[in-house]
């Protein structure tokens, strides 16, 4: 039981740090600004489910998928970084209103579900945890760690609307611009890590 708890705690803490639910709140508020409160709640739920599904799928079949497509982790990281950079530029210029006003499903899929939540970091960390699991209980601990980490993400995004109520329109606009700046920095870091991996021969 102690080993199981240790494995679960390791996966849970690692994923929560990578997913960074508090850090996702400003971006969530920014891209869901045109949505109604009910749509925002739906977007939080769908984004969490999309991220969970993608991470779980890559945890089980990730290495086979990448090998079949001849894609490296570095390439996955670089493409995710470029996609985030495009979204960050839209947040900085205020053009996200047009793109995400149509439906909450669009927001849940991109950018919230992926690559913001189910990004290369979370995918790779879960893949490594699965590869390191030896016993059935170890696999169960990894699964439990993923489920609880995504539950934390969902709860954080679910109640982000209350934060929006406190910030009001002007505060939300300020948060949107800050989120765009932070997201662009995250995107550039992802691309830089990808380039570094290619240069060092690991890509």
C-alpha positions in Angstrom: 0.0 0.0 0.0 2.9 2.4 0.8 4.4 1.8 -2.6 1.1 2.4 -4.3 0.6 5.6 -2.4 4.1 6.7 -3.3 3.6 6.0 -7.0 0.2 7.7 -7.0 1.6 10.7 -5.2 4.5 11.0 -7.6 2.3 10.9 -10.7 -0.3 13.3 -9.1 2.2 15.9 -8.0 4.1 15.7 -11.3 1.0 16.2 -13.4 -0.5 19.0 -11.3 2.8 20.9 -11.5 2.9 20.4 -15.3 -0.7 21.1 -15.9 -0.5 24.1 -13.6 -4.3 24.6 -13.0 -3.9 28.1 -11.3 -1.8 29.2 -14.3 -4.5 28.0 -16.7 -7.2 30.2 -15.1 -6.2 33.5 -16.8 -6.0 31.8 -20.2 -9.3 30.0 -19.5 -11.0 33.3 -18.6 -9.5 35.0 -21.7 -10.6 32.5 -24.3 -14.1 32.0 -22.7 -14.8 35.7 -22.3 -17.5 35.7 -25.0 -19.3 32.7 -23.6 -22.2 32.6 -21.2 -21.7 31.2 -17.7 -23.4 27.9 -18.7 -21.1 27.6 -21.8 -18.1 28.4 -19.6 -19.0 25.6 -17.2 -19.4 23.2 -20.2 -16.1 24.3 -21.7 -14.4 23.6 -18.4 -15.9 20.1 -18.3 -15.1 19.3 -21.9 -11.6 20.7 -21.8 -10.8 18.5 -18.8 -12.3 15.4 -20.5 -10.5 16.1 -23.7 -7.2 16.5 -21.9 -7.8 13.4 -19.9 -8.7 11.4 -23.0 -5.6 12.5 -24.9 -3.2 12.0 -22.1 -4.7 8.5 -21.3 -4.6 7.5 -25.0 -0.9 8.5 -25.3 -0.1 6.8 -22.0 -1.4 3.5 -23.4 -0.6 3.9 -27.2 1.6 6.9 -27.3 5.0 5.3 -28.2 3.4 3.1 -30.8 1.6 6.1 -32.4 4.7 8.2 -32.5 6.8 5.3 -33.9 4.2 4.5 -36.5 4.1 8.2 -37.7 7.9 8.6 -37.3 7.3 11.5 -35.0 9.6 12.4 -32.1 8.7 13.9 -28.8 10.7 17.0 -29.8 8.6 17.4 -32.9 5.4 17.1 -30.9 6.7 19.7 -28.5 7.6 22.1 -31.2 4.3 21.8 -33.0 2.5 22.4 -29.7 4.6 25.4 -29.0 3.8 27.0 -32.4 0.1 26.4 -32.0 0.2 28.0 -28.5 2.1 31.0 -30.0 -0.7 31.6 -32.6 -3.3 31.6 -29.8 -1.1 33.9 -27.6 -0.9 36.4 -30.5 -4.7 36.4 -30.8 -5.0 37.1 -27.1 -2.6 39.9 -27.2 -4.3 41.5 -30.2 -7.8 40.9 -29.0 -8.8 38.7 -32.0 -9.8 35.7 -29.8 -13.3 37.1 -29.5 -14.2 36.3 -33.1 -12.7 32.8 -33.1 -14.2 31.5 -29.8 -17.6 33.2 -29.7 -19.3 30.5 -31.8 -19.3 27.5 -29.4 -17.9 26.3 -26.2 -16.8 23.1 -27.9 -14.2 24.9 -30.0 -12.7 26.4 -26.8 -12.7 23.0 -25.1 -10.8 21.3 -27.9 -8.3 24.1 -28.8 -6.6 25.7 -27.0 -7.8 24.4 -23.6 -8.0 20.7 -24.0 -4.9 20.6 -26.2 -2.2 21.8 -26.3 -2.6 23.9 -23.1 -3.6 21.0 -20.8 -2.8 17.9 -22.8 0.5 19.3 -23.9 3.8 17.5 -24.6 4.9 17.8 -21.0 1.9 16.1 -19.5 1.8 13.5 -22.3 5.5 12.6 -21.9 5.4 12.5 -18.1 2.5 10.1 -18.2 4.1 7.9 -20.9 7.2 7.7 -18.8 5.2 6.8 -15.7 3.5 4.0 -17.6 6.7 2.7 -18.9 8.2 2.6 -15.4 5.2 0.7 -14.0 6.0 -3.0 -13.4 3.1 -4.4 -11.5 -0.7 -4.1 -12.0 -0.9 -1.9 -8.9 1.7 0.4 -10.4 -0.5 0.9 -13.5 -3.5 1.5 -11.2 -1.5 4.1 -9.3 -0.6 5.9 -12.5 -4.3 5.9 -13.6 -5.4 7.1 -10.2 -2.8 9.9 -10.3 -4.0 11.0 -13.7 -7.7 11.0 -12.7 -7.1 13.0 -9.5 -4.9 15.5 -11.3 -7.5 16.1 -13.9 -10.2 16.4 -11.2 -8.1 19.2 -9.7 -7.9 20.9 -13.1 -11.7 20.6 -13.6 -12.5 22.1 -10.2 -10.1 25.0 -10.9 -11.6 25.8 -14.3 -15.2 25.1 -13.1 -15.0 27.9 -10.5 -13.0 30.3 -12.7 -16.2 32.0 -13.6 -16.5 33.4 -10.0 -13.0 34.9 -10.5 -14.3 36.5 -13.7 -17.3 38.0 -11.7 -14.8 39.6 -9.3 -12.6 40.9 -12.1 -15.4 42.4 -14.2 -14.9 43.5 -17.8 -11.9 45.7 -17.4 -10.1 43.2 -15.1 -10.8 40.4 -17.5 -9.4 42.4 -20.4 -6.2 43.0 -18.4 -6.0 39.3 -17.5 -6.5 38.5 -21.2 -3.5 40.5 -22.2 -1.3 39.1 -19.4 -2.4 35.6 -20.3 -1.4 36.3 -23.9 2.0 37.4 -22.8 2.5 34.4 -20.5 1.2 32.0 -23.1 3.6 33.4 -25.7 6.5 32.9 -23.3 5.4 29.3 -22.6 5.1 28.7 -26.4 8.6 30.1 -27.1 10.0 27.9 -24.3 8.4 24.8 -25.8 9.8 25.6 -29.2 13.3 26.3 -27.7 13.2 23.0 -25.9 12.2 21.3 -29.1 15.1 22.9 -31.0 17.5 22.1 -28.2 16.5 18.4 -28.4 17.0 18.4 -32.2 20.4 20.0 -31.9 21.5 17.6 -29.2 20.4 14.7 -31.3 17.5 13.6 -29.1 14.8 14.7 -31.5 
